[in-house]
């Protein structure tokens, strides 16, 4: 990092002061004395002042808005590093306080210090890593940062071994007090290790311009080195999204401009191993069902409970982007290609076996999350001008029973599973549709994809009247396309199943929307559709009429 002189000087003083405090703590562990304890504790104001000088200077730099976002990220990292350094000093003082109160109030001094000595090795490890910190910061050395972070894992291993020894002593009356103090000291030293890891992650994040923990950085590094033979520092990396499932998604671009563009770009995704493994399997299944529709998997790497996947970068724009920002002619071109692609998928994966949609069950599973965000949606039975309105919970029970008793999809197809308009990409140059985010793909009722696609239009917060009208009409146009297909294949329950699926999508989508007007309008639509369904006589199920214009054009 290119650090201004005043910050660099104070950072050097702070690192040196923390290192001295750790050395003094080691001496105190070996030969405790009241005078040394007082000397260590009296230094608290100095470390706090150094930290404050660094943080104030970083704040002034950021506030001045004279620097690029990358440099601002570096100032933010220095701010956090200063806090972590001061925390290590504070933890050192905590250790001194613990030991001083124990040793000088305990007549058995030699016994009391018996379990403190092995902790010196861990403190020395922390101090060794601190000696690398300044070089690491100035040189943007992510490899050295990973070495610093590695001390945290080593400390935890040391402590597991020491803990077993302490547990053998805890039942002995003479050793009990000393053992408990030792465990408290271990906890403080463990937090020092956490601070080292935090500083390491701050440096890595500042260098690459995005928030990364050590596990994610290592996974990204492995993938990049295997693909391009380069380090992440030489790549252009940008965060695209952070998903609700905990995954992070980044675009990666190689500087090798002499090669084809697609070979230089990729999408990196990391998160829980089970989620990414599932996505990998689904992508591979799409390659068999419809080659070229899903992106290619370049690399998949497991790391304990997490995993990462490197995916081919797809050219083109999302359906959402085209809908909101591009010409009507390009939108029509995209719609035409999407519809022909869907018809081919539905025809090729058609299975005549009946399948339950279980849309009300899906809604119920997500209802707690909905109510957590929108508690005002919780209400009992009410009435308007004498007309009784079911409580939503009562309505769901009725709708679930109705669905399970009378409604089933007459066939199944292979669906996307999360068919939002930002998961569809169209490349007008190649006239090609691609699907992304495929971890929920399965053999299912095609109505599920249709409802998700339509509601993802409605929940767009496009406020301009002409754009809003365009968005709503596009959803209705898709309904007519799907209905035409349903008529062709003899799906007589298409309208009522779509009504249930829309109710499910309208209600569950509100957990992602904070706008009170939009979320309330969506929830009211879910309630309205479910009421209309449960009040439909069984003999009229096949003649159910979905008031599509009222649902999508109404305010």
Secondary structure by P-SEA (a helix, b strand, c coil): ccccaaaaaaaaaaaaaaaaaaaaaaaaaacccaaaaaaaaaaaaaaaaaaaaaaaaaaaaaaaccccaaaaaaaaaaaaaaaaaaaaaaaaaaaaaaaaacccccccccccccccccaaaaaaaaaaaaaaaaaaaaaccaaaaaaaaaaaaaaaaaaaaaaaaaaaacccccaaaaaaaaaaaaaaaaaaaaaaaaaaaaaaaaaacccccaaaaaaaaaaaaaaccccccccccccccccccbbbbbbbbbccccccccccbbbbbbccaaaaaaaaaaaaaaaaacccccccccccccccccbbbbbcccccccaaaaaccccaaaaaaaaaaaaaaaaaaaaaacccbbbbcaaaaaaaaaaaaaaaaccccccccccccccccccaaaaaaaaaaaaacccccccccccccccccccccccccccbbbbccccccccccaaaaaaaaaaaaaacccccaaaaaaaaaaaaaaaaaaaaaaaaacccaaaaaaaaaaaaaaaaaccccccaaaaaaaaaaaaaaaaaaaacccccccccccccccccccc
